[in-house]
């Protein structure tokens, strides 16, 4: 995998050590920042750019357009240990997973008070593996379930656990047998508008897994909440939804169309529109191949400008966090999710490696840094969660 030192994030004022954590006492060094939040109204429900004419497979622009630039509203939390997964409960509280520690955190209320809900003990953290994605059940108010993607000693797997008050219950396997390794573990979870769970996996360092229909590696999977292949999958007996992926790190829906961000190898990182049953080319093709057997990406980047990880829709645009590229990419997309257009970079080098991007209930973006992941240069306050107006 590609490596380069990240820039130190800027110094932030007013850090206060947080107490009151569950199960792990006050041992956590997670802090919150006392700020005066920006009260400028946020965008209404995303409506899309309205354009249906952008050309697919476009190479991203590297310019940083000043118009309508996103604004940093506040730093939600600091002192985190490689925050990886991020989702929101129906009441607006956030759920955050830490890759290496295995902790599941709750960020509560307007002050984002951090509480350790529990630790996923079966996780084995090595390289890119550990406790990765999290998705809140679409029926959370009834079942109180959190779905987690975790690397164990045997495999990568999807598990679920019930949140009882502010405490995480025992984990229960949902889908096991996903290949794992030191690199390319995938790990993103997202419930779709159809109520099914979409799971991104990586090839775990063996590219031949990606096109293999019998392997769960190098795929996007689509399963029910009980881990069964979702109705309507390309092969009814299989959880595989799409194949030919190297390492998918971000998932987002535009309308009812799924989009995914993916690490390239040495030539091109990718943003793909995902339709069931398609092969996206890895390892035969990286980036645009123009071969009938494979689906080309909608947008590509030189590998030094991206390593795209988290992906979210907000304000009518797709937003990608870039690790090696140390920037936040905004991508034009039509409101039906058919085509992507121009990509514009923001926050270049300002906060180091950016991993997860999620839209909060108020329409803001929450963006996590990943400067403590072994490939960055962490500052005293890393890792952080930033709240940004898109």
C-alpha positions in Angstrom: 0.0 0.0 0.0 1.1 3.6 -0.6 2.5 5.5 2.3 3.6 9.1 2.9 3.7 11.3 6.0 0.7 13.4 6.7 0.8 17.1 7.6 0.3 18.0 11.2 -3.2 19.3 11.9 -3.5 22.9 13.1 -3.5 23.6 16.8 -6.9 23.7 18.4 -7.8 25.6 21.6 -9.9 24.8 24.6 -9.4 21.0 24.8 -11.0 19.6 27.9 -10.4 16.0 29.1 -13.6 14.1 29.2 -14.7 11.9 32.0 -17.8 9.8 32.7 -17.0 6.9 30.3 -18.7 3.5 30.8 -17.0 0.2 31.5 -13.5 1.6 30.8 -13.8 4.2 33.5 -12.0 7.5 32.8 -9.0 5.9 31.2 -9.8 7.2 27.7 -8.0 10.3 26.6 -10.8 11.4 24.3 -11.4 15.1 24.5 -14.0 17.5 23.2 -13.4 21.1 22.1 -15.3 23.9 23.6 -16.3 26.1 20.7 -19.1 28.4 19.7 -20.8 26.6 16.9 -21.6 28.4 13.6 -25.3 29.0 13.6 -25.6 29.7 9.9 -28.5 27.5 8.6 -27.4 24.3 6.9 -28.7 23.1 3.5 -32.1 21.5 3.4 -32.6 17.8 2.4 -30.2 17.0 -0.4 -31.8 17.6 -3.8 -28.9 16.9 -6.2 -27.1 19.1 -8.7 -29.9 18.7 -11.3 -27.5 17.8 -14.1 -27.9 14.6 -16.0 -25.2 15.2 -18.6 -21.8 14.7 -17.0 -19.6 12.2 -18.8 -18.6 9.0 -17.0 -15.0 8.0 -16.3 -13.8 11.6 -15.9 -10.5 12.4 -14.4 -10.9 14.5 -11.3 -10.0 18.2 -11.4 -7.2 19.2 -8.9 -8.3 22.8 -8.6 -9.7 24.2 -5.4 -12.7 26.4 -6.4 -13.4 29.2 -3.8 -17.1 29.3 -4.5 -19.4 27.6 -2.0 -16.4 26.1 -0.1 -17.3 23.9 2.9 -16.7 25.5 6.2 -15.3 24.0 9.4 -18.0 24.6 12.1 -16.4 22.9 15.0 -14.2 20.1 16.2 -16.5 17.5 17.7 -13.9 15.3 19.5 -10.1 14.9 19.7 -7.8 12.2 21.1 -9.4 9.3 19.3 -7.6 6.1 18.3 -8.1 5.7 14.5 -11.9 6.4 14.3 -13.1 4.3 11.4 -16.9 3.7 11.5 -19.5 6.5 12.0 -23.3 6.5 12.0 -26.1 8.2 13.8 -28.8 7.1 16.1 -32.4 8.2 15.6 -32.0 10.8 18.4 -29.0 12.4 16.7 -26.3 10.9 18.9 -23.3 9.5 16.9 -21.8 6.0 17.1 -18.1 5.8 16.4 -15.8 2.8 16.2 -12.0 2.8 16.8 -10.1 0.5 14.5 -7.2 -0.5 16.8 -8.7 -0.2 20.3 -11.9 -2.0 19.4 -13.9 0.6 21.3 -17.5 1.6 20.4 -18.1 5.2 21.3 -21.3 7.2 21.7 -21.1 11.0 21.1 -24.1 12.3 23.0 -26.0 15.5 22.9 -25.2 19.0 21.7 -21.9 18.9 23.5 -21.0 15.6 21.9 -20.1 14.0 25.3 -18.0 10.9 24.6 -19.1 7.7 26.3 -17.4 4.3 25.8 -20.3 1.9 25.2 -18.1 -1.2 25.1 -15.2 -2.9 23.4 -15.4 -5.6 20.7 -13.0 -8.1 22.2 -12.7 -10.5 19.2 -11.1 -7.9 17.0 -7.5 -8.4 15.9 -5.9 -5.1 15.0 -3.1 -5.4 12.5 -2.3 -3.2 9.5 -5.6 -2.1 8.0 -7.6 -4.7 10.0 -9.5 -4.2 13.3 -12.9 -2.9 14.2 -14.0 -1.1 11.1 -17.5 -0.1 9.9 -20.7 0.4 11.9 -24.3 0.8 10.7 -27.3 1.5 12.9 -30.3 -0.8 12.3 -33.1 0.8 10.3 -35.4 -0.6 13.0 -33.2 0.7 15.8 -36.1 2.1 17.9 -37.5 -1.4 18.0 -34.5 -3.7 18.0 -31.6 -1.4 19.4 -29.2 -3.2 17.1 -25.8 -2.0 15.9 -24.1 -3.8 13.0 -20.3 -3.9 13.1 -17.5 -5.1 10.7 -14.7 -6.7 12.6 -11.4 -8.5 11.8 -10.9 -11.6 13.9 -8.1 -14.1 14.1 -9.9 -16.2 11.5 -11.7 -13.8 9.1 -13.5 -10.5 8.6 -17.1 -10.7 9.7 -20.3 -8.8 10.2 -21.6 -9.0 13.8 -24.4 -7.3 15.6 -24.9 -6.2 19.2 -27.8 -4.6 21.1 -27.2 -1.2 22.6 -28.9 -1.3 26.1 -29.0 2.2 27.3 -25.4 3.3 26.8 -23.8 -0.2 27.1 -23.1 -2.5 24.2 -24.2 -6.0 24.6 -22.6 -9.3 23.4 -21.8 -9.6 19.7 -23.6 -12.1 17.5 -22.2 -13.3 14.2 -24.3 -12.2 11.2 -21.9 -13.1 8.2 -18.6 -14.8 8.6 -15.9 -16.1 6.3 -14.8 -12.8 4.6 -11.1 -13.0 3.8 -8.9 -10.9 6.0 -5.3 -9.8 6.0 -2.8 -7.1 6.9 -4.1 -5.0 4.0 -7.3 -4.6 1.9 -9.9 -5.5 4.4 -12.8 -3.4 3.1 -15.0 -2.8 6.1 -17.7 -0.2 5.2 -21.4 -1.0 6.2 -24.4 0.8 4.9 -28.2 0.1 5.1 -29.8 0.9 1.7 -33.2 2.4 1.0 -34.3 -1.2 0.4 -33.6 -2.1 4.1 -30.8 -4.4 3.3 -27.2 -4.2 4.5 -24.4 -3.4 2.0 -21.0 -4.6 3.0 -17.7 -3.6 1.3 -14.8 -6.1 1.3 -11.3 -6.1 0.0 -9.1 -8.7 -1.7 -7.0 -9.1 1.5 -3.9 -8.9 -0.6 -4.8 -11.6 -3.1 -6.1 -10.0 -6.3 -7.5 -13.3 -7.7 -10.2 -13.2 -5.1 -11.8 -10.1 -6.6 -13.3 -11.8 -9.7 -13.9 -15.2 -8.1 -17.7 -15.6 -7.7 -17.2 -18.1 -4.9 -15.0 -15.7 -2.7 -16.4 -13.0 -0.5 -13.2 -11.0 -1.0 -13.0 -8.0 -3.3 -16.8 -7.6 -3.4 -19.7 -5.5 -2.4 -22.1 -7.8 -0.5 -25.9 -7.3 0.0 -27.5 -9.2 2.8 -30.5 -9.2 5.1 -30.3 -8.2 8.7 -29.9 -11.9 9.6 -27.0 -12.4 7.1 -28.8 -14.2 4.4 -28.4 -13.2 0.7 -30.8 -10.4 0.1 -33.8 -11.1 -2.3 -33.0 -9.9 -5.8 -29.2 -10.5 -5.6 -27.6 -11.4 -9.0 -27.2 -15.0 -7.7 -30.0 -15.9 -5.3 -27.8 -18.2 -3.2 -25.0 -15.7 -2.9 -24.5 -12.5 -0.9 -22.3 -11.1 -3.7 -23.8 -7.9 -5.3 -20.8 -6.7 -7.4 -17.2 -8.0 -7.9 -13.8 -7.0 -9.3 -13.0 -4.6 -6.4 -9.5 -4.1 -4.9 -10.5 -2.5 -1.7 -13.8 -0.6 -1.3 -13.7 1.9 1.5 -16.8 4.1 1.0 -20.5 3.5 0.2 -23.3 6.0 -0.4 -26.7 6.1 -2.0 -27.9 8.8 -4.4 -31.6 8.0 -4.7 -31.7 4.3 -5.1 -28.3 4.0 -6.8 -25.3 2.8 -4.9 -21.9 4.5 -5.2 -18.5 3.3 -3.9 -15.0 4.7 -3.5 -12.1 2.3 -4.0 -8.4 2.3 -3.6 -6.4 1.8 -6.8 -3.0 0.2 -6.9 -0.4 2.6 -8.5 -2.3 4.4 -11.3 -5.9 5.3 -10.4 -8.2 5.6 -7.5 -11.9 5.2 -8.3 -15.4 6.4 -7.7 -17.8 3.8 -9.1 -21.5 3.6 -9.6 -22.6 0.1 -8.5 -25.2 -1.9 -10.4 -25.9 -5.5 -9.3 -24.0 -8.3 -11.1 -21.3 -6.1 -12.6 -17.5 -6.8 -12.6 -15.5 -3.6 -11.9 -12.3 -5.0 -13.4 -9.7 -5.6 -10.7 -7.1 -7.1 -11.2 -7.4 -7.1 -15.0 -8.1 -3.3 -15.1 -7.2 -0.4 -12.8 -9.0 2.8 -13.6 -10.6 3.2 -17.0 -10.1 0.1 -19.2 -12.7 0.5 -21.9 -13.3 -3.2 -22.0 -16.7 -4.6 -22.5 -16.4 -7.2 -19.8 -15.8 -4.6 -17.1 -17.5 -1.5 -15.8 -15.4 1.7 -15.9 -15.3 4.1 -12.9 -17.2 7.3 -13.1 -14.3 9.4 -11.7 -10.6 8.6 -11.3 -7.8 10.3 -9.4 -4.0 10.0 -9.5 -3.1 7.9 -6.5 -1.2 10.7 -4.8 -4.4 12.9 -4.7 -6.8 10.5 -3.1 -6.8 7.0 -1.5 -10.5 7.7 -1.2 -12.1 6.2 2.0 -15.4 7.5 3.4 -18.2 8.6 1.1 -21.4 10.5 1.8 -24.1 12.4 0.0 -24.8 15.9 1.4 -26.1 19.1 -0.1 -26.6 17.4 -3.5 -23.0 16.3 -3.9 -20.9 13.3 -3.1 -18.1 13.9 -0.6 -15.0 11.7 -0.3 -12.4 11.7 2.4 -8.8 11.2 1.0 -6.1 9.5 3.1 -2.9 9.9 1.1 -4.4 12.9 -0.7 -5.1 14.6 2.7 -8.2 16.5 1.3 -12.0 16.4 1.0 -13.3 15.8 -2.5 -16.7 17.2 -3.6 -18.1 15.4 -6.7 -21.0 16.7 -8.8 -23.7 14.1 -9.3 -27.1 14.3 -10.8 -30.1 13.8 -8.5 -30.9 10.4 -9.9 -27.4 9.1 -9.2 -26.8 8.2 -12.9 -23.6 10.2 -13.6 -20.8 12.0 -11.8 -19.1 15.1 -13.0 -16.5 17.5 -11.8 -14.5 16.8 -8.6 -13.2 19.7 -6.5 -10.7 19.4 -3.7 -11.0 21.3 -0.3 -9.1 21.3 3.0 -6.0 20.3 1.2 -3.3 19.4 3.7 -5.1 21.2 6.5 -6.0 18.2 8.7 -3.9 15.4 7.5 -5.4 12.1 6.4 -9.2 12.1 6.1 -11.0 8.8 6.4 -14.7 8.7 7.2 -17.3 11.1 5.9 -20.9 10.9 7.1 -23.9 13.2 6.9 -25.4 14.2 10.3 -29.1 14.6 10.9 -28.7 18.4 10.7 -27.2 18.2 7.2 -23.6 18.8 8.3 -20.7 16.5 7.4 -18.8 14.8 10.1 -15.3 13.9 8.9 -12.7 11.8 10.8 -9.0 12.2 10.6 -6.8 9.1 10.5 -3.3 10.4 11.4 -2.7 7.7 14.1 -3.2 4.8 11.7 0.5 4.2 11.2 0.8 6.1 8.0 0.4 9.6 9.2 2.2 12.2 11.4 -0.2 12.7 14.3 -0.5 16.0 16.1 -1.2 16.4 19.8 -5.0 16.4 19.3 -5.3 13.6 16.8 -7.4 11.8 15.9 -10.3 14.2 15.5 -13.8 14.4 14.3 -14.6 17.6 12.4 -18.0 19.0 11.8 -18.2 20.8 8.4 -20.9 22.7 6.6 -21.0 21.3 3.0 
